[in-house]
Amino acid sequence: MNKKRFLLTISLLLAGIGYWAGAAKAESIIEYITPTADSSPAGLDFDSKGNLWFAEINGNRIGKLVPSETKAGTSKGIVEYNLPNPNSSPQYLMVSNDDMVWFSEISGNRIGRLDPESGKIKEFDIPTPDSEPHQLFESENGMIWFTEFEANKIGRLNPKTGEIKEFEVNEGHPHDLVVDDEYVWYTQGGKFWAKVFANKIGYLELESGKIGEIIIPPKKSVPHGLSLASDGTIWFTQFFANKISRLDFSEDFPPVVVSYQVPGKRTGTHDLVVDYNKRWVWFVANHKNSIGKLDLNEADPGTSKGVQLYPLPTRGAHPSNLVLDKKGNVWFTEMGMYFRGKFQNKIGQLIP
């Protein structure tokens, strides 16, 4: 080998090392295909029987995946349920403690409920027009809470009566939410595609109805996904700041923000979930077409120590939401860049 070719080889090798620094191979990523092409699956959740339910924003359907019946690269083990009204755009989904499947219709301005036993769907109209409902969460008393992105409101649906009560919050476009014993916590990141930015975590006091906000540095950080861990810790992503963060209540109220950096630029930290058995925080890095892991056993606040990215096999997958099964496997949706008319129709599984 001549000197020029040797130097070129070394250069390419170093470039490869630089590329994979902070990235990890994940041989055990499996993908399944939804029966509906260009379905753009988004929100997802497991029921008590181990079935995985998901919303198809472009397919206008709700899907169910039975893990024991699936075959990689196919639609085997997946069934779909058509929504009653066209162009409803179901995007976010959760399964309540009684195994009912709840979902938000961002274009239909409704909250939907699917009964897994009968397959029947019931819809509940939101009082505020064009509210664009987003994420949902079930509180301990069985109420279904959700955000109204365009209306700057938090909604509460009583499953027994169907009544929806709305709570006005400050501007900031609430996206995700969780409910603990005293508060509804929600992210306010703005509407960044319209150049309307915010950097707040809001909270609604359940007893008094009062609202408050915590400023999340830096400016334009766009807090996005939110997760309530098993120990009561509240975690969230900062979409524009490339951060995974949590609220630290150890000192006093309001809590302090503790952040961990994700390496690279514009990683698109979107959604997250916490596995406290292994002390891992899993997250979506959709601009990097990857699933990320923050290992809290190695992590150091303010740094990217303990962070790994697992690239997905499908180019342009644009993963959206993720959830853990009982074994700690990570399931996620690949929706594509639906806002640009580029759709995907895959459900992914990462086995650590």
C-alpha positions as CSV (number, residue, x, y, z in Angstrom):
1,M,0.0,0.0,0.0
2,N,1.5,3.4,-1.0
3,K,1.6,6.3,1.4
4,K,-1.3,8.2,-0.2
5,R,-3.6,5.2,-0.1
6,F,-2.5,4.5,3.5
7,L,-3.3,8.1,4.6
8,L,-6.7,7.9,2.9
9,T,-7.5,4.6,4.6
10,I,-6.6,6.1,8.0
11,S,-8.7,9.2,7.3
12,L,-11.8,7.1,6.4
13,L,-11.3,4.9,9.5
14,L,-11.1,8.0,11.7
15,A,-14.2,9.5,10.0
16,G,-16.0,6.2,10.7
17,I,-15.0,6.3,14.4
18,G,-16.1,9.9,14.6
19,Y,-19.5,9.1,13.1
20,W,-20.2,6.2,15.4
21,A,-19.1,8.0,18.6
22,G,-22.2,8.4,20.6
23,A,-24.1,5.9,18.3
24,A,-24.5,2.2,19.0
25,K,-25.4,-0.7,16.8
26,A,-28.6,-2.3,17.8
27,E,-28.8,-5.7,16.0
28,S,-32.1,-6.5,17.6
29,I,-34.3,-3.8,16.0
30,I,-37.4,-5.5,14.4
31,E,-39.9,-3.7,12.2
32,Y,-43.5,-4.7,11.5
33,I,-45.7,-3.2,8.7
34,T,-49.2,-1.9,9.2
35,P,-51.8,-3.2,6.8
36,T,-52.7,0.3,5.6
37,A,-50.0,1.8,3.4
38,D,-48.9,5.4,4.4
39,S,-50.7,5.0,7.7
40,S,-48.3,7.2,9.7
41,P,-48.6,5.5,13.1
42,A,-48.1,7.8,16.1
43,G,-49.3,7.3,19.7
44,L,-49.1,3.8,21.2
45,D,-49.7,1.9,24.4
46,F,-50.1,-1.7,25.8
47,D,-53.2,-3.2,27.4
48,S,-53.2,-5.6,30.3
49,K,-53.1,-8.6,27.9
50,G,-49.9,-7.5,26.2
51,N,-51.6,-6.2,23.0
52,L,-50.0,-3.1,21.5
53,W,-52.5,-0.4,20.4
54,F,-51.6,2.5,18.2
55,A,-53.2,5.4,16.3
56,E,-52.8,6.0,12.6
57,I,-52.9,9.7,11.8
58,N,-52.9,9.4,8.1
59,G,-54.7,6.0,7.9
60,N,-57.7,7.3,10.1
61,R,-57.6,4.0,12.0
62,I,-56.7,2.5,15.3
63,G,-54.4,-0.5,15.1
64,K,-53.7,-3.5,17.4
65,L,-50.6,-5.6,17.3
66,V,-50.4,-9.0,19.0
67,P,-46.7,-9.6,19.7
68,S,-47.1,-13.4,19.9
69,E,-48.6,-13.5,16.4
70,T,-46.3,-11.2,14.5
71,K,-43.7,-11.9,11.9
72,A,-40.9,-9.4,11.2
73,G,-41.3,-7.4,8.0
74,T,-45.0,-8.3,7.6
75,S,-48.5,-7.2,8.8
76,K,-49.2,-10.6,10.4
77,G,-50.7,-10.2,13.9
78,I,-51.9,-6.6,13.2
79,V,-55.6,-5.7,12.8
80,E,-57.1,-2.2,12.2
81,Y,-60.3,-0.5,13.2
82,N,-61.8,2.2,11.0
83,L,-62.9,5.5,12.6
84,P,-66.6,6.5,12.2
85,N,-65.7,9.9,10.6
86,P,-63.3,10.5,7.7
87,N,-60.2,12.8,8.2
88,S,-60.3,12.6,12.0
89,S,-56.5,12.3,12.2
90,P,-56.1,10.2,15.4
91,Q,-52.6,10.9,16.7
92,Y,-52.2,10.2,20.4
93,L,-53.4,7.2,22.3
94,M,-53.5,5.6,25.8
95,V,-55.0,2.5,27.3
96,S,-56.9,3.1,30.6
97,N,-56.8,0.8,33.6
98,D,-60.0,-0.9,32.4
99,D,-58.4,-1.7,29.1
100,M,-60.4,0.9,27.1
101,V,-58.4,2.4,24.3
102,W,-58.6,6.2,24.3
103,F,-57.3,8.5,21.5
104,S,-57.3,12.1,20.4
105,E,-58.6,13.2,17.0
106,I,-56.6,16.3,16.2
107,S,-58.7,17.1,13.0
108,G,-62.0,15.7,14.3
109,N,-61.8,17.8,17.5
110,R,-62.9,14.7,19.5
111,I,-61.7,12.2,22.1
112,G,-62.4,8.7,21.0
113,R,-62.8,5.4,22.9
114,L,-62.5,1.9,21.5
115,D,-63.9,-1.1,23.4
116,P,-61.5,-4.0,22.6
117,E,-64.2,-6.6,23.4
118,S,-66.7,-5.3,20.9
119,G,-64.5,-3.2,18.6
120,K,-67.1,-0.4,18.9
121,I,-65.9,3.2,18.9
122,K,-67.6,6.0,20.8
123,E,-66.6,9.7,20.3
124,F,-66.8,12.7,22.6
125,D,-67.0,16.2,21.1
126,I,-64.7,18.8,22.6
127,P,-66.6,22.0,23.5
128,T,-64.0,24.4,22.1
129,P,-63.9,24.3,18.2
130,D,-60.6,23.4,16.5
131,S,-58.9,22.8,19.8
132,E,-56.5,20.2,18.3
133,P,-56.4,17.6,21.2
134,H,-53.0,16.1,21.8
135,Q,-51.7,13.8,24.5
136,L,-53.9,11.9,27.0
137,F,-53.3,10.7,30.6
138,E,-55.5,8.8,33.1
139,S,-55.5,10.1,36.7
140,E,-55.8,7.8,39.7
141,N,-59.6,8.5,39.9
142,G,-60.2,7.3,36.4
143,M,-60.5,10.8,34.7
144,I,-59.1,11.1,31.2
145,W,-57.0,14.3,30.9
146,F,-55.8,15.8,27.6
147,T,-54.2,18.9,26.2
148,E,-55.8,21.2,23.7
149,F,-52.9,22.5,21.6
150,E,-54.5,25.3,19.6
151,A,-57.0,26.4,22.4
152,N,-54.4,26.7,25.2
153,K,-56.5,24.6,27.4
154,I,-56.4,21.4,29.5
155,G,-59.4,19.1,29.1
156,R,-60.8,16.5,31.5
157,L,-63.3,13.8,30.4
158,N,-65.4,11.9,32.8
159,P,-65.8,8.3,31.3
160,K,-68.9,7.6,33.3
161,T,-70.9,10.7,32.1
162,G,-69.0,11.7,28.9
163,E,-68.8,15.3,30.3
164,I,-65.7,17.3,29.3
165,K,-64.5,20.2,31.5
166,E,-61.9,22.6,30.2
167,F,-59.3,24.6,32.0
168,E,-57.7,27.7,30.4
169,V,-53.9,27.9,30.6
170,N,-51.5,30.6,29.5
171,E,-50.2,30.8,25.9
172,G,-47.6,28.3,24.9
173,H,-49.5,25.5,23.1
174,P,-49.7,22.6,25.7
175,H,-48.6,19.4,24.1
176,D,-48.0,16.5,26.6
177,L,-49.2,16.0,30.2
178,V,-49.0,13.8,33.2
179,V,-51.1,13.9,36.4
180,D,-49.8,13.2,40.0
181,D,-51.6,13.5,43.3
182,E,-51.8,17.3,43.3
183,Y,-51.1,18.7,39.8
184,V,-51.5,18.3,36.1
185,W,-48.1,18.9,34.6
186,Y,-47.9,19.9,30.9
187,T,-45.2,21.0,28.4
188,Q,-45.5,24.3,26.6
189,G,-43.0,24.5,23.7
190,G,-44.9,26.8,21.4
191,K,-45.6,26.2,17.7
192,F,-42.1,26.1,16.4
193,W,-43.0,25.4,12.7
194,A,-44.8,28.8,12.8
195,K,-41.8,30.3,14.6
196,V,-43.8,30.6,17.9
197,F,-41.5,29.4,20.6
198,A,-42.0,28.7,24.3
199,N,-39.9,27.2,27.0
200,K,-42.2,26.4,29.9
201,I,-43.5,23.5,32.0
202,G,-47.0,24.4,33.3
203,Y,-48.9,23.0,36.2
204,L,-52.6,23.1,37.1
205,E,-53.3,22.6,40.8
206,L,-56.1,20.1,41.0
207,E,-57.7,21.3,44.2
208,S,-57.8,25.1,43.5
209,G,-57.6,25.2,39.7
210,K,-54.8,27.6,39.9
211,I,-52.1,27.5,37.2
212,G,-48.3,28.1,37.4
213,E,-45.3,27.9,35.1
214,I,-41.6,27.0,35.4
215,I,-39.2,28.6,32.9
216,I,-37.1,25.9,31.2
217,P,-33.7,27.2,29.9
218,P,-32.6,28.0,27.3
219,K,-35.0,30.1,25.3
220,K,-36.7,28.4,22.4
221,S,-35.8,25.0,23.9
222,V,-39.3,23.7,23.1
223,P,-40.2,21.3,26.0
224,H,-42.1,18.4,24.3
225,G,-42.5,14.9,25.6
226,L,-43.4,14.3,29.2
227,S,-43.2,11.1,31.4
228,L,-44.1,10.3,35.0
229,A,-41.7,7.7,36.2
230,S,-42.6,4.9,38.6
231,D,-40.9,6.8,41.5
232,G,-42.9,9.9,40.8
233,T,-40.1,11.8,39.0
234,I,-41.2,13.9,36.1
235,W,-39.0,13.7,32.9
236,F,-39.3,15.7,29.7
237,T,-37.5,16.3,26.4
238,Q,-36.3,19.6,25.0
239,F,-36.8,19.3,21.3
240,F,-34.7,22.2,20.1
241,A,-32.1,22.1,22.9
242,N,-31.2,18.4,22.4
243,K,-31.8,17.6,26.1
244,I,-33.3,15.1,28.3
245,S,-34.4,16.7,31.5
246,R,-36.2,16.1,34.8
247,L,-37.8,18.2,37.6
248,D,-35.9,17.9,40.9
249,F,-38.2,18.4,43.9
250,S,-35.6,17.7,46.5
251,E,-35.1,21.3,47.6
252,D,-38.4,23.1,47.5
253,F,-41.2,24.2,45.2
254,P,-40.9,25.2,42.4
255,P,-38.6,22.3,41.4
256,V,-35.1,22.7,39.8
257,V,-34.5,21.6,36.3
258,V,-31.7,18.9,35.8
259,S,-30.7,18.3,32.2
260,Y,-28.6,15.8,30.3
261,Q,-27.2,16.7,26.8
262,V,-27.8,14.6,23.7
263,P,-24.8,14.9,21.4
264,G,-25.1,16.4,17.9
265,K,-27.2,19.2,16.4
266,R,-30.9,19.0,15.9
267,T,-31.4,15.5,17.2
268,G,-35.1,16.1,17.7
269,T,-35.6,14.7,21.2
270,H,-39.3,14.0,20.9
271,D,-40.8,11.5,23.3
272,L,-39.4,9.5,26.2
273,V,-40.1,6.8,28.8
274,V,-38.3,5.7,31.9
275,D,-37.2,2.2,32.9
276,Y,-36.3,2.5,36.5
277,N,-35.6,-1.2,36.9
278,K,-32.5,-0.7,34.8
279,R,-32.2,3.1,35.4
280,W,-32.5,3.8,31.6
281,V,-34.3,6.7,30.0
282,W,-35.4,5.8,26.4
283,F,-36.2,8.6,24.0
284,V,-36.9,9.3,20.3
285,A,-34.3,11.3,18.4
286,N,-36.4,11.7,15.2
287,H,-34.1,14.0,13.4
288,K,-31.4,11.5,13.7
289,N,-33.8,8.6,12.7
290,S,-32.8,6.9,16.0
291,I,-33.9,5.6,19.3
292,G,-31.8,7.0,22.2
293,K,-30.9,5.7,25.6
294,L,-29.7,7.7,28.6
295,D,-28.1,5.3,31.2
296,L,-28.5,6.9,34.6
297,N,-25.9,4.6,36.0
298,E,-23.3,6.5,34.0
299,A,-25.0,9.9,33.4
300,D,-23.6,13.2,34.6
301,P,-25.9,16.3,34.5
302,G,-24.9,18.9,31.9
303,T,-23.0,16.3,29.8
304,S,-23.8,13.6,27.3
305,K,-22.2,10.9,29.4
306,G,-24.2,7.7,29.3
307,V,-26.1,8.6,26.1
308,Q,-26.3,6.2,23.1
309,L,-28.2,6.5,19.8
310,Y,-29.5,3.4,18.0
311,P,-30.1,4.2,14.2
312,L,-33.1,2.6,12.6
313,P,-32.9,0.4,9.5
314,T,-35.6,2.3,7.6
315,R,-34.4,5.6,6.0
316,G,-36.8,8.4,6.8
317,A,-38.6,6.4,9.5
318,H,-39.0,9.6,11.6
319,P,-39.9,7.8,14.9
320,S,-42.5,9.5,17.0
321,N,-43.6,7.8,20.2
322,L,-42.4,4.9,22.3
323,V,-43.5,2.6,25.1
324,L,-42.0,-0.3,27.1
325,D,-43.4,-3.8,27.4
326,K,-43.2,-5.8,30.6
327,K,-39.8,-7.3,29.6
328,G,-38.3,-3.8,29.1
329,N,-38.3,-4.0,25.3
330,V,-38.8,-0.7,23.5
331,W,-41.7,-0.4,21.0
332,F,-42.0,2.7,18.8
333,T,-43.9,4.1,15.9
334,E,-42.4,5.2,12.6
335,M,-44.7,7.8,11.2
336,G,-42.5,9.5,8.5
337,M,-42.5,13.2,8.0
338,Y,-46.3,13.3,7.5
339,F,-46.3,17.1,7.7
340,R,-44.4,17.1,4.4
341,G,-46.5,14.4,2.8
342,K,-43.9,11.6,3.4
343,F,-45.5,8.7,5.3
344,Q,-44.3,5.5,6.9
345,N,-46.3,2.5,8.1
346,K,-44.1,0.6,10.5
347,I,-44.1,-0.3,14.2
348,G,-40.6,-0.9,15.6
349,Q,-39.2,-3.0,18.5
350,L,-35.8,-2.6,20.1
351,I,-34.6,-5.4,22.3
352,P,-31.8,-4.1,24.6
